[in-house]
């Protein structure tokens, strides 16, 4: 292979070439060169970050038909010699569409399917496989929270109903740190790392033109103490502050909510930029996802009905302010109690006799 041909082949396939002696026969389909056994030849190795990623990204068995489709799409793309960005340009879509489709994290756009089948030369395989995929199957992932965070980071609107605890997008720094401190993470460094990670998810919602965030918090979420009364007082102040933003609405569902049947668990509804929607909820140790139109529509209807039965935004602010004052009073009483205890301890220390015998001393005469 000449130097120019080697350079062109490496650029086309995204590979690097290392010269060494190996025994094999290789026929180059593009350059027309043949390398015979036991001759000085060039070993083909994937260039870091490009091409042939299916070898190191190969997974074990999976029950997800969407992941199987993504694996076949990636195999066909790499066999045809295209990068994700190159295929995206040929299909007139963004590279992230290809990336997420290959990872089974989103539905491959139907309008690009036939063009992709022709470009990759799969002979109709992608079309047939696409028709067999249950794109709306309910998903349960071991890495469920990572999947949720990925969806949340792209969502244009998030609708939340939350029991017992303040939702992560609305937590103050003190509240988030207290949450992790009361959990299984005992290492201060781990607690700090998780706290920063949680707060980083909030930034895009606090920007001037941030995504829509509609939150309905059950009254138990604002009254259940996490950390201390001081932490809760700061958290209530935080809710009142962020609730003033144009893109954020916070409502409270009181204990005596007029709605006969509340949702059985906390849930999130995510609206994505491509118009799709996801519903997400959690069980004891799993996250549950679904983008089935019928399932999402049912939960969206229940959520809209729920917002009509709970306190209005103004009434919710009044309740949050009252709860905040209650925590402020508890904080004051706790502080006074600690001061009184410290003073009592000082008085008691002064009354304690020091060790050793008492030696009588003569008193001065009058």
C-alpha positions as CSV (number, residue, x, y, z in Angstrom):
1,X,0.0,0.0,0.0
2,X,1.4,3.4,-0.9
3,X,1.6,6.1,1.7
4,X,-1.2,8.1,0.1
5,X,-3.5,5.0,-0.1
6,X,-2.7,4.2,3.5
7,X,-3.6,7.7,4.6
8,X,-6.9,7.7,2.6
9,X,-7.9,4.3,3.9
10,X,-7.3,5.4,7.5
11,X,-9.3,8.6,7.0
12,X,-12.2,6.7,5.5
13,X,-12.5,4.0,8.2
14,X,-11.4,6.1,11.2
15,X,-8.4,3.8,11.9
16,X,-4.8,4.1,12.8
17,X,-2.1,1.9,11.1
18,X,0.8,0.2,12.9
19,X,3.4,-1.6,10.9
20,X,4.4,-5.1,12.1
21,X,4.7,-8.6,10.9
22,X,1.5,-10.7,11.1
23,X,0.4,-13.7,9.2
24,X,-2.9,-13.2,7.3
25,X,-4.3,-12.4,3.9
26,X,-6.2,-9.2,3.4
27,X,-7.9,-7.9,0.3
28,X,-8.5,-4.2,0.3
29,X,-11.8,-3.4,-1.4
30,X,-11.0,0.2,-2.0
31,X,-7.4,0.2,-2.9
32,X,-7.1,-3.1,-4.7
33,X,-4.0,-4.2,-2.8
34,X,-3.4,-7.7,-1.5
35,X,-1.2,-8.5,1.5
36,X,0.0,-12.1,1.6
37,X,0.8,-14.2,4.6
38,X,3.8,-13.5,6.8
39,X,4.7,-10.3,5.1
40,X,5.4,-6.8,6.4
41,X,1.9,-5.3,6.6
42,X,-0.2,-2.8,8.5
43,X,-2.3,-3.8,11.5
44,X,-5.7,-2.1,11.6
45,X,-6.6,-0.7,15.0
46,X,-9.5,1.5,15.9
47,X,-8.7,5.1,16.4
48,X,-9.7,6.2,19.9
49,X,-13.2,7.6,20.0
50,X,-14.1,6.7,16.4
51,X,-15.3,3.6,14.6
52,X,-15.7,0.0,15.5
53,X,-17.1,0.8,18.9
54,X,-19.4,-2.2,18.8
55,X,-16.5,-4.5,19.8
56,X,-15.9,-2.8,23.1
57,X,-19.5,-1.7,23.6
58,X,-21.0,-5.2,23.1
59,X,-23.5,-6.0,25.8
60,X,-24.9,-9.2,27.2
61,X,-28.4,-10.6,26.7
62,X,-31.2,-8.0,26.8
63,X,-35.0,-8.1,26.8
64,X,-35.2,-4.7,25.1
65,X,-36.1,-5.0,21.4
66,X,-35.2,-1.3,21.1
67,X,-31.6,-2.1,22.2
68,X,-31.4,-5.0,19.7
69,X,-32.5,-2.6,16.9
70,X,-29.8,-0.1,18.0
71,X,-27.1,-2.8,18.0
72,X,-28.0,-3.8,14.5
73,X,-28.1,-0.2,13.4
74,X,-24.6,0.4,14.9
75,X,-23.2,-2.7,13.4
76,X,-24.5,-1.8,9.9
77,X,-23.2,1.8,10.2
78,X,-19.7,0.7,11.2
79,X,-19.6,-2.0,8.5
80,X,-20.5,0.6,5.9
81,X,-17.7,2.8,7.2
82,X,-19.7,5.8,8.5
83,X,-19.3,7.7,11.7
84,X,-22.4,8.7,13.6
85,X,-21.9,12.3,12.5
86,X,-21.5,11.3,8.9
87,X,-24.7,9.2,8.9
88,X,-26.6,12.0,10.6
89,X,-25.6,14.4,7.9
90,X,-26.6,12.0,5.1
91,X,-30.0,11.5,6.8
92,X,-30.3,15.2,7.6
93,X,-30.6,14.7,11.3
94,X,-28.5,15.5,14.3
95,X,-25.7,13.1,15.5
96,X,-27.5,12.6,18.8
97,X,-30.4,11.0,17.0
98,X,-28.1,8.3,15.8
99,X,-26.4,8.0,19.2
100,X,-29.5,7.5,21.2
101,X,-31.1,5.2,18.6
102,X,-28.1,3.0,18.7
103,X,-28.2,2.9,22.5
104,X,-31.9,2.0,22.5
105,X,-32.7,5.2,24.4
106,X,-35.1,6.6,21.8
107,X,-37.2,5.5,18.8
108,X,-35.5,5.8,15.5
109,X,-37.3,8.3,13.3
110,X,-39.6,6.4,10.9
111,X,-39.0,9.0,8.2
112,X,-35.3,8.2,8.0
113,X,-35.7,4.4,8.1
114,X,-35.8,3.6,4.4
115,X,-33.0,6.0,3.6
116,X,-30.9,4.5,6.4
117,X,-31.6,1.0,5.1
118,X,-30.4,1.9,1.6
119,X,-27.3,3.9,2.7
120,X,-26.2,1.0,5.0
121,X,-27.1,-1.7,2.5
122,X,-29.0,-3.9,4.9
123,X,-31.4,-5.1,2.2
124,X,-34.6,-4.3,4.2
125,X,-33.3,-5.8,7.4
126,X,-33.7,-2.6,9.4
127,X,-37.2,-2.0,8.0
128,X,-38.3,-5.5,9.0
129,X,-36.7,-5.3,12.4
130,X,-38.1,-1.8,13.0
131,X,-41.6,-3.2,12.5
132,X,-41.1,-5.9,15.1
133,X,-39.9,-3.6,17.9
134,X,-42.2,-2.7,20.7
135,X,-41.2,1.0,20.9
136,X,-43.6,1.7,23.8
137,X,-42.7,-1.2,26.1
138,X,-42.4,-0.3,29.8
139,X,-38.8,-0.1,30.7
140,X,-37.2,-1.1,34.0
141,X,-33.5,-0.3,34.1
142,X,-30.9,-1.2,36.8
143,X,-29.4,2.1,36.0
144,X,-32.8,3.7,36.2
145,X,-31.8,7.0,37.8
146,X,-29.1,7.7,35.2
147,X,-31.7,7.2,32.4
148,X,-34.1,9.5,34.2
149,X,-31.5,12.2,34.6
150,X,-30.6,11.9,30.9
151,X,-34.3,12.5,29.9
152,X,-34.7,15.3,32.4
153,X,-31.6,17.1,31.0
154,X,-33.3,17.4,27.6
155,X,-37.0,17.9,28.6
156,X,-38.7,21.1,27.6
157,X,-41.3,20.6,30.4
158,X,-41.4,18.6,33.6
159,X,-44.6,18.0,35.6
160,X,-44.1,16.6,39.1
161,X,-46.3,15.1,41.8
162,X,-44.4,14.4,44.9
163,X,-45.1,12.7,48.3
164,X,-43.2,12.8,51.5
165,X,-40.1,14.7,50.2
166,X,-39.3,17.8,48.3
167,X,-38.6,17.0,44.6
168,X,-34.9,17.1,43.7
169,X,-35.3,20.0,41.3
170,X,-36.7,22.2,44.1
171,X,-34.4,21.2,47.0
172,X,-32.1,23.7,48.7
173,X,-28.5,22.8,49.2
174,X,-29.0,22.3,53.0
175,X,-32.0,20.0,52.4
176,X,-30.2,17.9,49.7
177,X,-27.2,17.5,51.9
178,X,-29.4,16.4,54.9
179,X,-31.2,13.9,52.6
180,X,-28.0,12.2,51.6
181,X,-26.6,12.4,55.2
182,X,-29.6,10.4,56.5
183,X,-29.2,7.8,53.8
184,X,-26.6,5.1,53.3
185,X,-23.9,7.5,52.2
186,X,-21.8,8.0,55.4
187,X,-18.7,9.3,53.7
188,X,-18.7,13.2,53.8
189,X,-17.0,13.3,50.4
190,X,-19.7,11.1,48.9
191,X,-22.4,13.2,50.5
192,X,-20.8,16.4,49.1
193,X,-20.4,14.9,45.6
194,X,-24.0,13.7,45.5
195,X,-25.3,17.1,46.8
196,X,-23.4,19.0,44.0
197,X,-24.7,16.5,41.4
198,X,-28.3,17.1,42.5
199,X,-27.9,20.9,42.5
200,X,-26.4,20.8,39.0
201,X,-29.6,19.4,37.7
202,X,-31.5,22.5,38.7
203,X,-29.4,25.1,36.8
204,X,-31.2,24.9,33.5
205,X,-34.6,25.4,35.2
206,X,-33.4,28.5,37.0
207,X,-32.2,30.2,33.9
208,X,-34.3,33.1,32.5
209,X,-35.8,31.0,29.7
210,X,-35.6,27.7,31.5
211,X,-37.9,24.7,30.8
212,X,-41.4,24.7,32.3
213,X,-41.5,23.1,35.7
214,X,-45.0,22.4,37.2
215,X,-44.8,20.9,40.7
216,X,-47.6,19.6,42.9
217,X,-46.2,18.8,46.4
218,X,-48.3,16.8,48.8
219,X,-48.6,18.5,52.2
220,X,-46.5,15.7,53.7
221,X,-43.6,16.8,51.6
222,X,-43.4,20.3,53.2
223,X,-44.2,19.1,56.8
224,X,-41.9,16.0,57.0
225,X,-38.8,17.1,58.8
226,X,-35.5,16.4,57.0
227,X,-32.4,17.3,59.0
228,X,-33.7,19.9,61.4
229,X,-36.2,22.7,61.8
230,X,-33.4,25.1,60.5
231,X,-33.0,23.0,57.3
232,X,-36.8,23.0,56.8
233,X,-37.1,26.7,57.3
234,X,-34.4,27.3,54.7
235,X,-36.1,24.9,52.3
236,X,-39.5,26.7,52.7
237,X,-37.7,30.0,51.9
238,X,-36.2,28.3,48.8
239,X,-39.6,27.2,47.6
240,X,-41.0,30.7,48.0
241,X,-38.0,32.1,46.1
242,X,-37.9,29.8,43.1
243,X,-41.7,29.8,42.9
244,X,-41.5,33.5,41.8
245,X,-39.9,32.5,38.5
246,X,-42.0,32.7,35.4
247,X,-41.3,29.1,34.3
248,X,-41.9,27.5,37.7
249,X,-45.3,26.8,39.4
250,X,-45.5,25.2,42.8
251,X,-48.8,24.0,44.3
252,X,-49.6,22.1,47.4
253,X,-52.1,19.2,47.7
254,X,-53.4,19.4,51.3
255,X,-54.2,16.4,53.5
256,X,-57.9,17.1,53.1
257,X,-57.6,17.5,49.3
258,X,-61.1,17.4,47.7
259,X,-59.9,14.8,45.1
260,X,-61.3,11.4,45.9
261,X,-58.3,9.5,44.6
262,X,-54.8,10.9,44.5
263,X,-52.0,9.2,42.4
264,X,-50.7,6.1,44.3
265,X,-47.1,7.2,44.1
266,X,-44.9,10.2,43.1
267,X,-44.5,10.6,39.4
268,X,-42.9,12.8,36.8
269,X,-44.1,13.6,33.3
270,X,-41.4,14.7,30.8
271,X,-42.1,16.4,27.5
272,X,-39.2,16.1,25.1
273,X,-38.1,18.4,22.3
274,X,-39.3,16.0,19.6
275,X,-42.8,16.0,20.9
276,X,-42.6,12.6,22.7
277,X,-43.5,12.3,26.4
278,X,-42.4,10.0,29.1
279,X,-43.9,9.1,32.5
280,X,-41.6,8.1,35.3
281,X,-42.2,6.7,38.8
282,X,-40.2,4.8,41.4
283,X,-40.8,1.7,43.5
284,X,-38.7,0.6,46.4
285,X,-35.5,0.0,44.4
286,X,-36.4,0.6,40.7
287,X,-37.4,3.3,38.3
288,X,-40.3,2.7,35.9
289,X,-40.5,4.4,32.5
290,X,-43.0,4.4,29.7
291,X,-43.6,6.5,26.6
292,X,-46.7,4.6,25.5
293,X,-49.1,7.3,24.2
294,X,-52.1,5.7,26.0
295,X,-50.2,5.4,29.3
296,X,-48.8,8.9,29.2
297,X,-52.2,10.3,28.2
298,X,-53.9,8.6,31.2
299,X,-51.3,10.0,33.7
300,X,-51.4,13.4,32.0
301,X,-55.2,13.5,32.4
302,X,-54.9,12.5,36.1
303,X,-52.3,15.2,36.6
304,X,-54.4,17.9,35.0
305,X,-57.4,16.9,37.2
306,X,-55.2,16.9,40.2
307,X,-54.0,20.5,39.7
308,X,-57.6,21.6,39.6
309,X,-58.4,20.1,43.0
310,X,-55.3,21.3,45.0
311,X,-54.5,24.7,46.4
312,X,-53.9,27.5,43.9
313,X,-50.4,29.0,43.5
314,X,-51.3,31.9,45.8
315,X,-52.9,29.7,48.4
316,X,-49.9,27.3,48.3
317,X,-47.5,30.2,48.9
318,X,-49.6,31.2,52.0
319,X,-49.4,27.6,53.3
320,X,-45.7,27.3,52.6
321,X,-45.1,30.7,54.4
322,X,-47.1,29.5,57.4
323,X,-45.2,26.2,57.6
324,X,-41.9,28.2,57.3
325,X,-42.9,30.3,60.3
326,X,-43.7,27.2,62.3
327,X,-40.2,25.8,61.5
328,X,-38.8,29.2,62.4
329,X,-40.5,29.1,65.8
330,X,-39.2,25.5,66.4
331,X,-35.7,26.6,65.4
332,X,-35.9,29.5,67.9
333,X,-37.1,27.3,70.7
334,X,-34.4,24.7,70.0
335,X,-31.8,27.5,70.1
336,X,-33.2,28.9,73.3
337,X,-33.3,25.4,74.8
338,X,-29.6,24.8,73.9
339,X,-28.7,28.2,75.5
340,X,-30.6,27.4,78.6
341,X,-29.0,24.0,78.9
342,X,-25.5,25.5,78.4
343,X,-26.2,28.1,81.1
344,X,-27.4,25.4,83.5
345,X,-24.3,23.4,82.9
346,X,-22.1,26.4,83.6
347,X,-24.0,27.1,86.9
348,X,-23.7,23.5,87.9
349,X,-20.0,23.4,87.1
350,X,-19.5,26.4,89.4
351,X,-21.4,24.6,92.3
352,X,-19.3,21.5,92.1
353,X,-16.7,21.3,94.9
354,X,-13.2,20.9,93.8
355,X,-11.2,17.9,94.9
356,X,-9.0,17.8,98.1
357,X,-9.7,18.6,101.7
358,X,-11.1,21.9,102.8
359,X,-8.5,23.8,104.9
360,X,-10.0,26.3,107.4
361,X,-8.5,29.8,107.2
362,X,-8.7,32.5,109.8
363,X,-11.2,35.2,109.1
364,X,-10.1,38.8,109.7
365,X,-11.5,40.3,112.9
366,X,-14.0,43.0,112.6
